[in-house]
Amino acid sequence: MLLREAVEARAADVPFLREIAARCLATRRWKGSVVCMLVDAAITSTGVNYFTVVVPRVEEFRRRFVETGEVVSTYDLASAEPARLMEIWRNRRSWRVAQQIAGIFAGIGDDRRALRTWAAGTTPENWRSDAVGRVKGVGINTFQYLRMMGGVDTAMPDRIVRRFINRLLTEAGEAPAEDDLELISRAEEVARAAGRSAVELCFLAWLAQFDDREKIKKYAEILRRI
């Protein structure tokens, strides 16, 4: 009960949290564009601010490449000229990550099905030996974020989510999680206890880091839009 109350108190400012998570779990973020999801994950992996840096860059990528038909599939992304992509975001590492992951999914068939099949068929315990996990620059946070967008109700153990989940556990009189795998497991447990999805808790953690309610509403609308 304590966990449920703690989560609901924080979720009160985000009435459409379930909607945001449901679209993620349906692999429908970014209007269902898997290439945008890969670019999102690759830029997010650098640790920059999601709302002020990642979202604007992915939106520009979508306008200039996806909506014009230049980069629509993972095959297109994997074979795109890096110099062209750098016009959007001047971080070679990010594009290498996005293009190498795209290459893993390219040619399998429908991109959405490929991402969802991969996400359901792997686990965080095996991330280091997974084809995506072996891509240089992909850590467990990026791995889990992609699984979330691939329809798996799980959590990414980044520092924001870790701080949020451990605060909830501490408030409920429970010991905080220590390592990444324990954090993922405990986040899923907290979600069940609160009657929420683990994906909801991740997005809520990203929003709850801000004290300003107006900023929370603004960023929640961004998550709702994409």
CYANA upper distance limits for C-alpha pairs under 8 A (distance plus 0.5 A):
  1 MET  CA      5 GLU  CA      6.61
  1 MET  CA    193 ALA  CA      8.10
  1 MET  CA    194 ALA  CA      8.11
  2 LEU  CA      6 ALA  CA      6.60
  2 LEU  CA    171 GLU  CA      8.40
  2 LEU  CA    172 ALA  CA      6.12
  3 LEU  CA      7 VAL  CA      6.64
  3 LEU  CA    168 LEU  CA      7.06
  3 LEU  CA    169 LEU  CA      7.89
  3 LEU  CA    172 ALA  CA      6.57
  3 LEU  CA    190 VAL  CA      7.27
  3 LEU  CA    193 ALA  CA      7.15
  3 LEU  CA    194 ALA  CA      6.44
  4 ARG  CA      8 GLU  CA      6.58
  4 ARG  CA    193 ALA  CA      6.78
  4 ARG  CA    194 ALA  CA      4.41
  4 ARG  CA    195 GLY  CA      7.62
  5 GLU  CA      9 ALA  CA      6.56
  5 GLU  CA    194 ALA  CA      8.08
  6 ALA  CA     10 ARG  CA      7.13
  6 ALA  CA    168 LEU  CA      7.22
  7 VAL  CA     11 ALA  CA      6.60
  7 VAL  CA    168 LEU  CA      8.14
  7 VAL  CA    194 ALA  CA      7.12
  8 GLU  CA     12 ALA  CA      6.52
  8 GLU  CA    194 ALA  CA      8.31
 10 ARG  CA    204 LEU  CA      8.20
 10 ARG  CA    208 ALA  CA      7.32
 11 ALA  CA     15 PRO  CA      7.46
 11 ALA  CA     17 LEU  CA      7.86
 11 ALA  CA    204 LEU  CA      7.32
 13 ASP  CA    213 ARG  CA      7.81
 13 ASP  CA    216 ILE  CA      7.94
 13 ASP  CA    217 LYS  CA      7.56
 14 VAL  CA    204 LEU  CA      8.49
 14 VAL  CA    216 ILE  CA      8.40
 14 VAL  CA    217 LYS  CA      7.50
 14 VAL  CA    220 ALA  CA      7.20
 16 PHE  CA     20 ILE  CA      6.98
 16 PHE  CA    224 ARG  CA      8.14
 17 LEU  CA     21 ALA  CA      6.82
 17 LEU  CA    200 GLU  CA      6.85
 17 LEU  CA    203 PHE  CA      8.26
 17 LEU  CA    204 LEU  CA      7.92
 18 ARG  CA     22 ALA  CA      6.37
 18 ARG  CA    200 GLU  CA      6.97
 19 GLU  CA     23 ARG  CA      6.79
 19 GLU  CA    224 ARG  CA      7.93
 20 ILE  CA     24 CYS  CA      7.02
 20 ILE  CA    200 GLU  CA      8.12
 20 ILE  CA    223 LEU  CA      6.97
 20 ILE  CA    224 ARG  CA      5.91
 21 ALA  CA     25 LEU  CA      6.65
 21 ALA  CA    197 SER  CA      8.24
 21 ALA  CA    199 VAL  CA      6.26
 21 ALA  CA    200 GLU  CA      5.76
 21 ALA  CA    203 PHE  CA      8.03
 22 ALA  CA     26 ALA  CA      6.60
 23 ARG  CA     27 THR  CA      6.78
 23 ARG  CA     28 ARG  CA      5.62
 23 ARG  CA     29 ARG  CA      6.43
 24 CYS  CA     28 ARG  CA      6.37
 24 CYS  CA     29 ARG  CA      6.00
 24 CYS  CA    148 MET  CA      7.28
 24 CYS  CA    149 MET  CA      5.59
 24 CYS  CA    150 GLY  CA      8.17
 24 CYS  CA    151 GLY  CA      7.28
 24 CYS  CA    199 VAL  CA      8.44
 25 LEU  CA    148 MET  CA      6.85
 25 LEU  CA    149 MET  CA      6.37
 25 LEU  CA    150 GLY  CA      7.11
 25 LEU  CA    151 GLY  CA      4.47
 25 LEU  CA    152 VAL  CA      6.90
 25 LEU  CA    153 ASP  CA      7.41
 25 LEU  CA    199 VAL  CA      8.33
 26 ALA  CA    149 MET  CA      8.09
 26 ALA  CA    150 GLY  CA      8.01
 26 ALA  CA    151 GLY  CA      6.14
 27 THR  CA     32 GLY  CA      6.68
 27 THR  CA     34 VAL  CA      8.47
 27 THR  CA    112 ARG  CA      7.43
 27 THR  CA    116 ARG  CA      8.10
 27 THR  CA    149 MET  CA      5.78
 27 THR  CA    150 GLY  CA      6.01
 27 THR  CA    151 GLY  CA      6.38
 28 ARG  CA     32 GLY  CA      4.47
 28 ARG  CA     33 SER  CA      7.83
 28 ARG  CA    149 MET  CA      8.49
 29 ARG  CA     33 SER  CA      7.64
 29 ARG  CA     37 MET  CA      7.70
 29 ARG  CA    149 MET  CA      7.96
 29 ARG  CA    226 ILE  CA      6.10
 30 TRP  CA     34 VAL  CA      8.35
 30 TRP  CA     36 CYS  CA      6.78
 30 TRP  CA     37 MET  CA      7.29
 30 TRP  CA    226 ILE  CA      5.42
 31 LYS  CA    226 ILE  CA      7.54
 32 GLY  CA    112 ARG  CA      8.16
 33 SER  CA     37 MET  CA      6.99
 33 SER  CA     72 VAL  CA      8.12
 34 VAL  CA     38 LEU  CA      6.74
 34 VAL  CA     73 SER  CA      8.01
 34 VAL  CA     74 THR  CA      7.85
 34 VAL  CA    111 ASP  CA      6.89
 34 VAL  CA    112 ARG  CA      6.75
 34 VAL  CA    115 LEU  CA      8.25
 35 VAL  CA     39 VAL  CA      6.74
 35 VAL  CA     71 VAL  CA      8.30
 35 VAL  CA     72 VAL  CA      7.38
 35 VAL  CA     73 SER  CA      6.85
 35 VAL  CA     74 THR  CA      6.33
 35 VAL  CA     77 LEU  CA      7.31
 35 VAL  CA    102 ALA  CA      7.92
 36 CYS  CA     40 ASP  CA      6.44
 36 CYS  CA     58 VAL  CA      6.91
 36 CYS  CA     61 PHE  CA      8.06
 36 CYS  CA     62 ARG  CA      7.23
 37 MET  CA     41 ALA  CA      6.66
 37 MET  CA    146 LEU  CA      8.27
 37 MET  CA    149 MET  CA      7.93
 38 LEU  CA     42 ALA  CA      6.56
 38 LEU  CA     98 ALA  CA      6.04
 38 LEU  CA    101 ILE  CA      8.03
 38 LEU  CA    102 ALA  CA      7.84
 38 LEU  CA    146 LEU  CA      8.08
 39 VAL  CA     43 ILE  CA      6.62
 39 VAL  CA     58 VAL  CA      7.12
 39 VAL  CA     94 SER  CA      8.24
 39 VAL  CA     95 TRP  CA      8.00
 39 VAL  CA     98 ALA  CA      6.10
 40 ASP  CA     44 THR  CA      6.47
 40 ASP  CA     54 VAL  CA      6.97
 40 ASP  CA     55 VAL  CA      7.93
 40 ASP  CA     58 VAL  CA      6.60
 41 ALA  CA     45 SER  CA      6.57
 41 ALA  CA     98 ALA  CA      8.28
 41 ALA  CA    142 THR  CA      6.55
 41 ALA  CA    145 TYR  CA      7.38
 41 ALA  CA    146 LEU  CA      7.30
 42 ALA  CA     46 THR  CA      7.79
 42 ALA  CA     94 SER  CA      5.51
 42 ALA  CA     95 TRP  CA      7.52
 42 ALA  CA     97 VAL  CA      6.42
 42 ALA  CA     98 ALA  CA      5.97
 42 ALA  CA    142 THR  CA      7.86
 43 ILE  CA     47 GLY  CA      8.30
 43 ILE  CA     48 VAL  CA      8.09
 43 ILE  CA     54 VAL  CA      6.63
 43 ILE  CA     94 SER  CA      5.97
 44 THR  CA     48 VAL  CA      6.80
 44 THR  CA     49 ASN  CA      8.27
 44 THR  CA     50 TYR  CA      6.96
 44 THR  CA     54 VAL  CA      6.73
 44 THR  CA    142 THR  CA      8.28
 45 SER  CA     94 SER  CA      8.13
 45 SER  CA    137 GLY  CA      8.28
 45 SER  CA    138 VAL  CA      7.90
 45 SER  CA    139 GLY  CA      8.37
 45 SER  CA    141 ASN  CA      7.98
 45 SER  CA    142 THR  CA      6.46
 46 THR  CA     94 SER  CA      7.82
 48 VAL  CA     53 VAL  CA      7.00
 48 VAL  CA     54 VAL  CA      7.64
 49 ASN  CA     53 VAL  CA      5.97
 49 ASN  CA     54 VAL  CA      7.13
 50 TYR  CA     54 VAL  CA      5.22
 50 TYR  CA     55 VAL  CA      6.71
 51 PHE  CA     55 VAL  CA      6.03
 51 PHE  CA     56 PRO  CA      8.12
 51 PHE  CA    219 TYR  CA      7.24
 51 PHE  CA    222 ILE  CA      8.14
 52 THR  CA     56 PRO  CA      7.14
 53 VAL  CA     57 ARG  CA      6.81
 54 VAL  CA     58 VAL  CA      6.68
 55 VAL  CA     59 GLU  CA      6.52
 56 PRO  CA     60 GLU  CA      6.67
 57 ARG  CA     61 PHE  CA      6.66
 57 ARG  CA     88 ILE  CA      6.84
 57 ARG  CA     89 TRP  CA      7.15
 58 VAL  CA     62 ARG  CA      6.58
 59 GLU  CA     63 ARG  CA      6.75
 60 GLU  CA     64 ARG  CA      6.54
 60 GLU  CA     88 ILE  CA      7.36
 61 PHE  CA     65 PHE  CA      6.09
 61 PHE  CA     66 VAL  CA      7.43
 61 PHE  CA     88 ILE  CA      6.91
 62 ARG  CA     66 VAL  CA      5.15
 62 ARG  CA     67 GLU  CA      6.44
 63 ARG  CA     67 GLU  CA      5.76
 63 ARG  CA     68 THR  CA      7.50
 64 ARG  CA     68 THR  CA      6.66
 65 PHE  CA     69 GLY  CA      6.73
 65 PHE  CA     70 GLU  CA      5.49
 65 PHE  CA     71 VAL  CA      5.61
 65 PHE  CA     72 VAL  CA      7.99
 66 VAL  CA     70 GLU  CA      6.54
 66 VAL  CA     71 VAL  CA      5.52
 66 VAL  CA     72 VAL  CA      5.65
 67 GLU  CA     72 VAL  CA      8.46
 70 GLU  CA     76 ASP  CA      7.90
 71 VAL  CA     76 ASP  CA      5.49
 71 VAL  CA     77 LEU  CA      6.23
 71 VAL  CA     80 ALA  CA      8.02
 72 VAL  CA     76 ASP  CA      6.73
 72 VAL  CA     77 LEU  CA      7.96
 73 SER  CA     77 LEU  CA      6.93
 73 SER  CA    106 ALA  CA      8.11
 73 SER  CA    111 ASP  CA      7.39
 74 THR  CA     78 ALA  CA      6.47
 74 THR  CA    102 ALA  CA      5.23
 74 THR  CA    103 GLY  CA      7.21
 74 THR  CA    105 PHE  CA      6.98
 74 THR  CA    106 ALA  CA      5.54
 74 THR  CA    111 ASP  CA      7.21
 75 TYR  CA     79 SER  CA      6.72
 75 TYR  CA    102 ALA  CA      7.17
 75 TYR  CA    103 GLY  CA      7.03
 75 TYR  CA    105 PHE  CA      8.38
 75 TYR  CA    106 ALA  CA      5.16
 75 TYR  CA    107 GLY  CA      7.20
 76 ASP  CA     80 ALA  CA      6.38
 77 LEU  CA     98 ALA  CA      8.32
 77 LEU  CA     99 GLN  CA      6.36
 77 LEU  CA    102 ALA  CA      6.81
 77 LEU  CA    103 GLY  CA      8.45
 78 ALA  CA     98 ALA  CA      8.27
 78 ALA  CA     99 GLN  CA      4.90
 78 ALA  CA    100 GLN  CA      6.96
 78 ALA  CA    101 ILE  CA      8.38
 78 ALA  CA    102 ALA  CA      5.74
 78 ALA  CA    103 GLY  CA      5.55
 78 ALA  CA    106 ALA  CA      7.97
 79 SER  CA     99 GLN  CA      8.04
 80 ALA  CA     84 ARG  CA      8.10
 80 ALA  CA     85 LEU  CA      8.04
 81 GLU  CA     85 LEU  CA      7.24
 82 PRO  CA     86 MET  CA      6.61
 82 PRO  CA     92 ARG  CA      8.37
 82 PRO  CA     95 TRP  CA      7.56
 83 ALA  CA     87 GLU  CA      7.37
 84 ARG  CA     88 ILE  CA      8.34
 85 LEU  CA     89 TRP  CA      7.46
 85 LEU  CA     95 TRP  CA      7.78
 86 MET  CA     90 ARG  CA      5.27
 86 MET  CA     91 ASN  CA      7.33
 86 MET  CA     92 ARG  CA      7.61
 86 MET  CA     95 TRP  CA      8.23
 91 ASN  CA     95 TRP  CA      7.35
 92 ARG  CA     96 ARG  CA      6.67
 93 ARG  CA     97 VAL  CA      6.73
 93 ARG  CA    137 GLY  CA      7.75
 94 SER  CA     98 ALA  CA      6.73
 94 SER  CA    137 GLY  CA      8.49
 95 TRP  CA     99 GLN  CA      6.37
 96 ARG  CA    100 GLN  CA      6.45
 97 VAL  CA    101 ILE  CA      6.67
 97 VAL  CA    135 VAL  CA      7.22
 97 VAL  CA    136 LYS  CA      7.47
 97 VAL  CA    137 GLY  CA      6.77
 97 VAL  CA    138 VAL  CA      7.53
 98 ALA  CA    102 ALA  CA      6.57
 99 GLN  CA    103 GLY  CA      6.60
100 GLN  CA    104 ILE  CA      7.08
100 GLN  CA    135 VAL  CA      7.38
101 ILE  CA    105 PHE  CA      7.24
101 ILE  CA    132 VAL  CA      6.57
101 ILE  CA    135 VAL  CA      7.68
102 ALA  CA    106 ALA  CA      6.36
104 ILE  CA    131 ALA  CA      7.98
104 ILE  CA    132 VAL  CA      7.90
105 PHE  CA    111 ASP  CA      7.34
105 PHE  CA    114 ALA  CA      6.64
105 PHE  CA    115 LEU  CA      7.60
106 ALA  CA    111 ASP  CA      7.87
108 ILE  CA    114 ALA  CA      6.96
109 GLY  CA    113 ARG  CA      8.12
109 GLY  CA    114 ALA  CA      7.31
110 ASP  CA    114 ALA  CA      6.61
111 ASP  CA    115 LEU  CA      6.67
112 ARG  CA    116 ARG  CA      6.70
112 ARG  CA    150 GLY  CA      8.26
113 ARG  CA    117 THR  CA      6.39
114 ALA  CA    118 TRP  CA      6.61
115 LEU  CA    119 ALA  CA      6.57
115 LEU  CA    147 ARG  CA      8.48
115 LEU  CA    150 GLY  CA      5.87
116 ARG  CA    120 ALA  CA      6.63
116 ARG  CA    147 ARG  CA      8.18
116 ARG  CA    150 GLY  CA      4.88
116 ARG  CA    151 GLY  CA      6.49
117 THR  CA    121 GLY  CA      6.63
117 THR  CA    150 GLY  CA      8.28
118 TRP  CA    122 THR  CA      6.97
118 TRP  CA    147 ARG  CA      8.47
118 TRP  CA    150 GLY  CA      8.23
119 ALA  CA    123 THR  CA      8.46
119 ALA  CA    146 LEU  CA      7.81
119 ALA  CA    147 ARG  CA      5.12
119 ALA  CA    148 MET  CA      8.24
119 ALA  CA    150 GLY  CA      5.85
119 ALA  CA    151 GLY  CA      7.54
119 ALA  CA    152 VAL  CA      7.01
120 ALA  CA    147 ARG  CA      7.99
120 ALA  CA    150 GLY  CA      8.13
120 ALA  CA    151 GLY  CA      8.04
120 ALA  CA    152 VAL  CA      6.85
122 THR  CA    126 ASN  CA      7.41
122 THR  CA    127 TRP  CA      7.94
122 THR  CA    130 ASP  CA      7.86
123 THR  CA    127 TRP  CA      6.87
124 PRO  CA    140 ILE  CA      7.69
124 PRO  CA    143 PHE  CA      8.29
124 PRO  CA    144 GLN  CA      7.58
124 PRO  CA    181 LEU  CA      7.53
125 GLU  CA    181 LEU  CA      7.64
126 ASN  CA    130 ASP  CA      6.76
127 TRP  CA    132 VAL  CA      8.26
127 TRP  CA    133 GLY  CA      5.57
127 TRP  CA    134 ARG  CA      8.33
127 TRP  CA    140 ILE  CA      7.29
127 TRP  CA    143 PHE  CA      7.57
128 ARG  CA    133 GLY  CA      5.58
128 ARG  CA    134 ARG  CA      6.41
129 SER  CA    133 GLY  CA      6.93
129 SER  CA    134 ARG  CA      6.79
130 ASP  CA    134 ARG  CA      6.57
131 ALA  CA    135 VAL  CA      7.41
132 VAL  CA    138 VAL  CA      7.81
132 VAL  CA    143 PHE  CA      7.68
133 GLY  CA    138 VAL  CA      6.25
133 GLY  CA    139 GLY  CA      7.27
133 GLY  CA    140 ILE  CA      7.93
133 GLY  CA    143 PHE  CA      6.79
134 ARG  CA    138 VAL  CA      7.60
138 VAL  CA    142 THR  CA      6.25
138 VAL  CA    143 PHE  CA      6.99
139 GLY  CA    143 PHE  CA      6.68
140 ILE  CA    144 GLN  CA      6.45
140 ILE  CA    156 MET  CA      7.91
140 ILE  CA    157 PRO  CA      8.10
141 ASN  CA    145 TYR  CA      6.53
141 ASN  CA    156 MET  CA      5.55
141 ASN  CA    157 PRO  CA      6.36
141 ASN  CA    158 ASP  CA      6.36
142 THR  CA    146 LEU  CA      6.65
142 THR  CA    156 MET  CA      8.09
143 PHE  CA    147 ARG  CA      6.91
144 GLN  CA    148 MET  CA      6.67
144 GLN  CA    154 THR  CA      7.81
144 GLN  CA    155 ALA  CA      6.95
144 GLN  CA    156 MET  CA      5.52
145 TYR  CA    149 MET  CA      6.89
145 TYR  CA    155 ALA  CA      7.84
145 TYR  CA    156 MET  CA      6.25
146 LEU  CA    150 GLY  CA      6.46
147 ARG  CA    151 GLY  CA      6.94
147 ARG  CA    152 VAL  CA      6.08
147 ARG  CA    154 THR  CA      8.11
148 MET  CA    152 VAL  CA      5.43
148 MET  CA    153 ASP  CA      6.54
148 MET  CA    154 THR  CA      6.62
148 MET  CA    155 ALA  CA      7.64
148 MET  CA    199 VAL  CA      7.27
153 ASP  CA    197 SER  CA      6.93
153 ASP  CA    198 ALA  CA      6.22
153 ASP  CA    199 VAL  CA      6.28
154 THR  CA    184 ILE  CA      7.46
154 THR  CA    187 ALA  CA      8.34
154 THR  CA    188 GLU  CA      6.79
154 THR  CA    197 SER  CA      8.39
154 THR  CA    198 ALA  CA      5.69
154 THR  CA    199 VAL  CA      6.47
155 ALA  CA    184 ILE  CA      5.96
155 ALA  CA    187 ALA  CA      7.02
155 ALA  CA    188 GLU  CA      7.53
155 ALA  CA    198 ALA  CA      6.14
155 ALA  CA    199 VAL  CA      6.48
155 ALA  CA    201 LEU  CA      8.38
155 ALA  CA    202 CYS  CA      6.72
156 MET  CA    161 VAL  CA      7.59
156 MET  CA    184 ILE  CA      7.14
156 MET  CA    202 CYS  CA      7.64
157 PRO  CA    161 VAL  CA      6.37
157 PRO  CA    162 ARG  CA      6.15
157 PRO  CA    180 ASP  CA      6.22
157 PRO  CA    181 LEU  CA      8.48
157 PRO  CA    183 LEU  CA      6.69
157 PRO  CA    184 ILE  CA      6.63
158 ASP  CA    162 ARG  CA      6.44
159 ARG  CA    163 ARG  CA      6.52
160 ILE  CA    164 PHE  CA      6.73
160 ILE  CA    205 ALA  CA      6.87
160 ILE  CA    206 TRP  CA      6.98
160 ILE  CA    209 GLN  CA      7.83
161 VAL  CA    165 ILE  CA      6.52
161 VAL  CA    201 LEU  CA      8.44
161 VAL  CA    202 CYS  CA      6.39
161 VAL  CA    205 ALA  CA      5.89
161 VAL  CA    206 TRP  CA      7.58
162 ARG  CA    166 ASN  CA      6.47
162 ARG  CA    183 LEU  CA      7.23
163 ARG  CA    167 ARG  CA      6.52
164 PHE  CA    168 LEU  CA      6.88
164 PHE  CA    205 ALA  CA      6.13
164 PHE  CA    208 ALA  CA      8.43
164 PHE  CA    209 GLN  CA      8.47
165 ILE  CA    169 LEU  CA      6.72
165 ILE  CA    176 PRO  CA      8.42
165 ILE  CA    183 LEU  CA      8.28
165 ILE  CA    186 ARG  CA      8.37
165 ILE  CA    187 ALA  CA      6.75
165 ILE  CA    190 VAL  CA      8.33
165 ILE  CA    205 ALA  CA      8.42
166 ASN  CA    170 THR  CA      6.50
166 ASN  CA    175 ALA  CA      8.41
166 ASN  CA    176 PRO  CA      5.32
166 ASN  CA    177 ALA  CA      6.86
167 ARG  CA    171 GLU  CA      6.61
167 ARG  CA    176 PRO  CA      8.14
168 LEU  CA    172 ALA  CA      6.79
169 LEU  CA    173 GLY  CA      6.86
169 LEU  CA    174 GLU  CA      5.50
169 LEU  CA    175 ALA  CA      6.90
169 LEU  CA    176 PRO  CA      6.36
170 THR  CA    174 GLU  CA      5.74
170 THR  CA    175 ALA  CA      6.68
170 THR  CA    176 PRO  CA      6.74
177 ALA  CA    182 GLU  CA      6.16
177 ALA  CA    183 LEU  CA      5.55
177 ALA  CA    186 ARG  CA      7.36
178 GLU  CA    182 GLU  CA      6.95
178 GLU  CA    183 LEU  CA      7.21
179 ASP  CA    183 LEU  CA      6.63
180 ASP  CA    184 ILE  CA      6.79
181 LEU  CA    185 SER  CA      6.79
182 GLU  CA    186 ARG  CA      6.47
183 LEU  CA    187 ALA  CA      6.45
184 ILE  CA    188 GLU  CA      6.85
185 SER  CA    189 GLU  CA      6.84
186 ARG  CA    190 VAL  CA      6.57
187 ALA  CA    191 ALA  CA      6.63
187 ALA  CA    198 ALA  CA      6.70
187 ALA  CA    201 LEU  CA      8.17
188 GLU  CA    192 ARG  CA      6.86
188 GLU  CA    197 SER  CA      7.96
188 GLU  CA    198 ALA  CA      5.67
189 GLU  CA    193 ALA  CA      6.74
190 VAL  CA    194 ALA  CA      6.58
190 VAL  CA    198 ALA  CA      8.30
191 ALA  CA    195 GLY  CA      6.55
191 ALA  CA    196 ARG  CA      5.32
191 ALA  CA    197 SER  CA      5.74
191 ALA  CA    198 ALA  CA      5.60
191 ALA  CA    201 LEU  CA      7.30
192 ARG  CA    196 ARG  CA      6.49
192 ARG  CA    197 SER  CA      7.34
192 ARG  CA    198 ALA  CA      8.33
196 ARG  CA    200 GLU  CA      7.01
196 ARG  CA    201 LEU  CA      7.88
197 SER  CA    201 LEU  CA      7.16
198 ALA  CA    202 CYS  CA      6.95
199 VAL  CA    203 PHE  CA      6.96
200 GLU  CA    204 LEU  CA      6.48
201 LEU  CA    205 ALA  CA      6.44
202 CYS  CA    206 TRP  CA      6.95
203 PHE  CA    207 LEU  CA      6.96
204 LEU  CA    208 ALA  CA      6.31
205 ALA  CA    209 GLN  CA      6.84
207 LEU  CA    216 ILE  CA      6.12
207 LEU  CA    219 TYR  CA      7.54
207 LEU  CA    220 ALA  CA      7.47
208 ALA  CA    216 ILE  CA      7.72
210 PHE  CA    215 LYS  CA      7.54
210 PHE  CA    216 ILE  CA      6.91
211 ASP  CA    215 LYS  CA      8.49
211 ASP  CA    216 ILE  CA      8.29
212 ASP  CA    216 ILE  CA      6.85
213 ARG  CA    217 LYS  CA      6.70
214 GLU  CA    218 LYS  CA      6.62
215 LYS  CA    219 TYR  CA      6.61
216 ILE  CA    220 ALA  CA      6.41
217 LYS  CA    221 GLU  CA      6.65
218 LYS  CA    222 ILE  CA      7.08
219 TYR  CA    223 LEU  CA      6.90
220 ALA  CA    224 ARG  CA      6.63
221 GLU  CA    225 ARG  CA      6.56
222 ILE  CA    226 ILE  CA      6.85
